[in-house]
Amino acid sequence: MTKPKSSSVTFESLGNIYNKPGTGLANVLKKHEESSKRISNDTLHISKLVSLLKPHENQDEVFSFLVCNMEILKSNNKEEAELKYKDILAKINTSNIDSDSLNSMSELADKFYNAFNKAR
């Protein structure tokens, strides 16, 4: 009868697998954590967007803000996007919408503007 081969796995070899640059388990776990944070952040903005779309007395004005936010993404260059972003912030400062909605609109404007800049 042949003797089973013994495993040559040691704590040192496991440590090397865990810490291997670029592909080690530590790197995989870090990337997973970063992805989870991005998903969580995006989900937060989606819930704010949904709450803004619920019927209320200033629905037309809120809808107009949302359209302006989306217009940022259609900009041809950074200067155009920045101009649209500043226009939205100016409108927010003069709006009669409730403060929670205004805060959400401001955060969404930031999100759209940052998304445009990351895509360029």
Summary of the structure (lengths in Angstrom):
residues: 120
radius of gyration: 24.1
end to end distance: 66.2
largest distance: 87.2
contacts: 279
relative contact order: 0.10
helix: 75%
strand: 0%
